[in-house]
Amino acid sequence: MRFWEKMSVRSFIAIRALLALVVMSLLGCGKGQTRDTEVMVAVAASLRNVTPELVKVYQEKHPTTKIAATYGASGDLKKQVEGGAPIDGVMFASAKPVDELIKAGRAEASSRRVLATNQLVLIGPLGSKPVTFATIDAVPEKEKIAIGDPGAVPAGQYARDYLEKLGKWSKIQGRLVLGGDVAAVLAYARRGEVAAAVVYKTEIRGINDVMILDYAGAEAPRVELVAAAVTGAKAGGEAGAFVGFVASPEGQKILKDFGFGPP
């Protein structure tokens, strides 16, 4: 006689009830539990100081969203997106790389936001000799001037365009040291390895071992920080929501506290 034929009706009912309880228990364990959403944002080096605060405040309001940032030159980060890196959103120091991603179908046009503005400044080590953008070619030939690499670093592109307008670009070629991002340019000045460097105004917030030699004039290119969600990204929607927060009044206040201008 087979096993189930020996079982009493009462035993069979008891086993069915037990199995039902096990199934309900397993289903109950998953109910109400949500998996954290991980969002990777490619962020321009010029935003490396303010981004942690933006992320902190955003995650306090969205505890199931975990935002991580990878920092670098905007041009290099753009290439990573084009190469298929697992990036959900971008926050760049120039509109150009964002708009190029949008044109190529790599970023969502509807999520594009101008987050803030910035300003170019000419800095040097403490005690530097007076020099301005207009007299930058007067820096002795044996001394160096640091700017971001114009091929990948927006700060370098802005500096080149401005110095070209002033008629100084071709005159200082032999004195240039190119940094891989704006943080590297600042480091050259802080170590006293260059006579002058072109960075953003926000770079020297809280820094006391360099001095501002000059501010870029009204004819300088407009420095804009632009963001967007990456097309088809796993967490593109969440990245877009974070960008929206940065563009909101609360996000704008944080940016202002770190020295950025309004969009």
TALIN-V955184 format. One record per pair of residues at least 6 apart in sequence whose C-alpha atoms are under 7 Angstrom apart, sorted by the first residue. I is the first residue (numbers start at 1). J is the second residue. Records with the same first field share a line. If there is no record, write none. Layout:
# TALIN-V955184
I: J / J
This chain:
# TALIN-V955184
36: 64 / 65 / 66
37: 64 / 65 / 66
38: 65 / 66 / 67
39: 66 / 67 / 68 / 88 / 235 / 238 / 239
40: 67 / 68 / 69 / 87 / 88 / 89
41: 68 / 69 / 70 / 87 / 88 / 89 / 90
42: 69 / 70 / 71 / 77 / 87 / 89 / 90 / 91
43: 69 / 70 / 71 / 72 / 90 / 91 / 92
44: 71 / 72 / 73 / 74 / 91 / 92 / 93
45: 71 / 72 / 73 / 181 / 182 / 183
46: 182 / 203
48: 71
50: 255 / 258
54: 251 / 254
55: 67
59: 65 / 66
72: 181
73: 152 / 153 / 180 / 181
74: 92 / 93 / 152 / 153 / 154
75: 97 / 152 / 153
76: 152
78: 97
81: 87
87: 233
88: 229 / 230 / 233 / 234 / 235 / 236 / 239
89: 228 / 229 / 230 / 236 / 239
90: 227 / 228 / 229
91: 225 / 226 / 227 / 228
92: 225 / 226 / 227
93: 154 / 224 / 225 / 226
94: 154 / 223 / 224 / 225 / 226
95: 224 / 225 / 226
98: 226 / 227
101: 107
102: 108 / 109
105: 231
106: 230 / 231
107: 228 / 229 / 230 / 231
108: 228 / 229 / 230 / 231
111: 228 / 229 / 240
112: 227 / 228
113: 226 / 227 / 228 / 247
114: 224 / 225 / 226 / 227 / 263
115: 225 / 226 / 227 / 246 / 247 / 263
116: 224 / 225 / 260 / 261 / 262 / 263
117: 223 / 224 / 225 / 260 / 261 / 262 / 263
118: 200 / 201 / 223 / 224 / 260 / 261
119: 200 / 201 / 216 / 223
120: 198 / 199 / 200 / 201 / 215 / 216
121: 198 / 199 / 200 / 201 / 212 / 214 / 215 / 216
122: 133 / 196 / 197 / 198 / 199 / 212 / 213 / 214 / 215
123: 196 / 197 / 198 / 210 / 211 / 212 / 213
124: 189 / 195 / 196 / 197 / 210 / 211 / 212 / 213
125: 189 / 190 / 192 / 209 / 210 / 211
126: 209 / 210 / 211
130: 213
131: 213
132: 213 / 214
133: 214
134: 166
137: 168 / 171 / 172
141: 175
143: 175 / 194 / 195
144: 175 / 176 / 177 / 194 / 195
145: 175 / 176 / 177 / 194 / 195 / 196 / 197
146: 176 / 177 / 178 / 179 / 185 / 188 / 194 / 196 / 197 / 198
147: 156 / 177 / 178 / 179 / 185 / 197 / 198
148: 155 / 156 / 178 / 179 / 180 / 181 / 182 / 185
149: 156 / 178 / 179 / 180
150: 156 / 157 / 160
153: 180 / 181
155: 182 / 199
158: 221
159: 198
160: 169
162: 220 / 221
163: 169
179: 185
182: 199
185: 197 / 199
186: 199
188: 194
189: 196 / 197 / 210
190: 209 / 210
202: 258 / 259 / 260
227: 243
228: 240 / 243
229: 236 / 239 / 240
230: 236
245: 251
246: 252
